[in-house]
Amino acid sequence: MRENSAAFAAEVGRRVRRLRAERGLSLSELALRAGVGKATLSGLEAGTRNPTVETLYAITAQLDVPLAAVLTDQSTPSSGPARGAVLPEVLHGDAVSAALLETFVDGRVTTELYRLRIRPGRVQISPAHPLGAVEFLTVFAGTARVGPLDRPIVIPSGGHASWVSDVPHMYAAETGEDVHASLVIRHTAPAPRDS
């Protein structure tokens, strides 16, 4: 698969920078919380670093937003499919390649749909997502080992499973073949605080 475009990296960086500023976090503070290098975060925000799945999940978890918040235009209507998704770029990680296909927002619930490929011989660890996040994986080819690190689930071709993903979790191909799957992630935003 081709590398992500410079325009994609610049747009993702702009969105990360905006979300960080909205939360009043310094670059150093967000880098520390997310467990990424300050230079990595600075390069990502400047659009000079190619964003990876692991880095973006670590950052968005600390910003308390779904991954789609940096991959889609957040000036979308309050419900229905998101407009302006950064597509057809593919994010790559240690074992996973993911393409955001669609985002739906219904009140405080955001649902993301990804096309996923899990490469064999590697394990990808995903940091905890915001509280209450749930993932649903449907496997079309191959056999996947996914879910919480202490209770992974093996899903054969044609199978599906779900797990709460507000804890660190994993993705791996169970056999020597690629896994092709769809991944749905549902996040519920915290209720607004009364002033």
C-alpha positions in Angstrom: 0.0 0.0 0.0 1.2 3.5 -0.7 2.3 5.9 1.9 -0.2 8.5 3.2 -0.1 11.7 1.2 1.4 14.9 2.5 -2.0 16.6 2.3 -3.5 13.8 4.5 -0.6 14.2 7.1 -1.0 18.0 7.1 -4.8 17.8 7.7 -4.5 15.2 10.5 -1.8 17.3 12.1 -4.0 20.4 11.9 -6.9 18.5 13.6 -4.7 17.1 16.4 -3.3 20.6 17.0 -6.8 22.1 17.1 -8.1 19.5 19.5 -5.1 19.9 21.8 -5.5 23.7 21.9 -9.3 23.3 22.6 -8.4 21.3 25.7 -5.7 23.8 26.8 -2.9 21.2 26.7 0.7 22.1 25.8 2.5 20.0 23.2 4.7 18.6 26.0 1.8 17.7 28.2 -0.1 15.8 25.5 3.1 14.0 24.4 3.8 12.9 28.0 0.2 11.8 28.6 0.1 9.9 25.3 3.5 8.3 25.8 4.8 9.6 22.5 8.0 11.7 21.9 7.6 15.5 21.9 9.4 15.5 18.5 7.0 12.9 17.2 3.9 14.9 18.2 5.4 18.2 17.0 6.2 16.6 13.6 2.7 15.1 13.4 1.1 18.4 14.1 3.3 20.1 11.5 2.3 17.5 9.0 5.9 16.3 8.5 5.4 12.9 10.1 3.3 10.1 8.6 0.7 9.3 11.3 0.5 5.7 12.4 -2.5 3.9 14.0 -0.7 3.4 17.3 0.4 7.1 17.6 -3.0 8.5 16.7 -4.9 6.1 19.0 -2.5 7.1 21.9 -3.1 10.8 21.2 -6.9 10.6 20.6 -7.3 8.6 23.8 -5.7 11.3 25.8 -7.9 13.9 24.0 -10.9 11.8 24.9 -12.1 11.6 21.3 -12.5 8.8 18.8 -9.9 8.3 16.1 -12.5 9.6 13.6 -12.1 13.0 15.2 -8.8 13.5 13.5 -9.8 11.6 10.3 -13.1 13.4 9.5 -14.4 16.9 9.2 -15.9 17.6 12.6 -18.2 20.3 11.2 -20.7 17.5 10.4 -24.4 17.5 11.2 -25.4 16.1 14.6 -26.5 12.8 13.2 -26.0 10.7 10.1 -22.9 10.0 8.1 -19.9 12.3 8.6 -19.0 14.5 5.7 -15.5 15.3 4.5 -13.8 12.1 5.7 -10.1 12.0 4.9 -10.4 9.1 2.5 -9.1 6.9 0.9 -6.0 7.1 3.0 -4.9 4.0 4.9 -3.3 4.2 8.3 -0.6 1.6 9.0 0.6 0.2 12.3 2.8 -2.7 13.5 0.3 -5.3 12.4 -2.8 -3.5 11.2 -3.7 -1.4 8.2 -7.0 0.4 8.5 -9.1 2.6 6.3 -12.0 4.7 7.7 -15.0 4.0 5.6 -17.7 5.9 7.4 -18.5 7.7 10.6 -22.0 8.2 12.1 -22.8 10.6 14.9 -26.1 10.2 16.8 -26.2 12.5 19.7 -23.3 11.6 22.0 -22.6 8.3 20.2 -20.0 8.1 17.4 -19.8 5.0 15.4 -16.8 4.4 13.1 -16.6 1.7 10.4 -13.1 0.6 9.2 -11.8 -1.8 6.6 -9.0 -3.7 8.4 -6.1 -5.9 7.4 -4.1 -7.7 10.0 -0.7 -8.9 8.8 0.7 -12.2 10.2 3.9 -12.5 12.4 3.2 -9.3 14.4 1.0 -8.2 17.3 -0.4 -4.7 17.5 -1.2 -3.3 21.0 -3.8 -0.6 21.0 -4.0 1.7 24.0 -7.3 2.1 25.9 -9.9 4.1 24.1 -12.2 6.5 26.0 -14.4 5.0 28.7 -17.2 2.8 27.4 -15.8 2.3 23.9 -16.8 -1.0 22.3 -15.4 -2.7 19.2 -17.1 -5.2 16.9 -14.9 -7.2 14.5 -16.2 -9.3 11.6 -13.6 -11.5 9.9 -14.0 -12.2 6.2 -10.7 -14.1 5.6 -8.1 -15.5 7.9 -8.3 -16.0 11.7 -7.8 -13.1 14.1 -6.8 -13.0 17.8 -8.1 -9.7 19.2 -9.5 -8.1 22.3 -8.3 -7.3 25.8 -4.7 -8.4 26.5 -5.8 -10.7 29.4 -8.7 -12.3 27.5 -8.1 -12.3 23.7 -10.7 -13.8 21.5 -10.0 -16.0 18.4 -12.3 -15.2 15.5 -12.3 -17.6 12.5 -13.2 -16.6 8.9 -16.9 -15.8 8.9 -17.0 -15.1 12.6 -17.5 -12.0 14.7 -17.0 -10.8 18.2 -17.1 -7.7 20.3 -15.2 -6.4 23.4 -15.0 -3.3 25.6 -12.0 -1.5 24.3 -11.4 1.1 27.1 -8.5 -1.2 28.2 -5.4 -1.9 26.3 -6.2 -4.5 23.6 -4.5 -6.4 20.8 -4.8 -7.4 17.1 -2.9 -10.4 15.6 -3.3 -12.8 12.8 -3.6 -16.3 14.4 -2.2 -18.1 11.4 0.3 -17.3 8.7 -2.3 -15.6 6.5 -3.6 -12.0 6.4 -6.8 -11.3 8.1 -9.4 -9.2 6.2 -12.1 -7.8 8.4 -14.4 -4.9 9.2 -14.1 -3.1 12.5 -16.9 -1.0 14.1 -16.0 1.1 17.1 -18.7 2.8 19.2 -17.8 5.7 21.5 -20.1 7.6 23.8 -19.0 11.1 24.6 -19.2 12.2 28.2 -22.3 14.0 29.2 -21.9 17.8 29.2 -21.1 19.2 32.6 -23.4 21.7 34.2 -21.8 25.1 34.6 
